Amino acid sequence: MAISVADAKKRETRDRRIAKIIESISAN
């Protein structure tokens, strides 16, 4: 199953956004 570069970048962006949200939650 091949993943296109666009899909990989989209997933990377989403993962980074989720990580940022988790970081802000644990900071509080």
N, C-alpha and C positions, 0 to 999 in steps of 0.2 A: 504494500500500500504506500504509494508515493504521496508525500506532502509537498504542496507547492511552496515556493519561497514566500509568497504573500500570506499563506496560511501560517507558516512558521513565524513570520514577523508579527502577525496578528496575535498569535498565542503568546509570544514573548511580551508584547505590549500589555496584554491582559494580565499575564502573570506578574509583571512588574507593578501594574496598578494595584493588584490584589495585595502584593507584598507591602506596598506603601500604605494601604489601608490597615493591614494587620499591624504594621509598625506604629501607626498613629494610635491604634486602639491600645496596644500594649504600653505605649508611652503614657497614656492617661491613667 
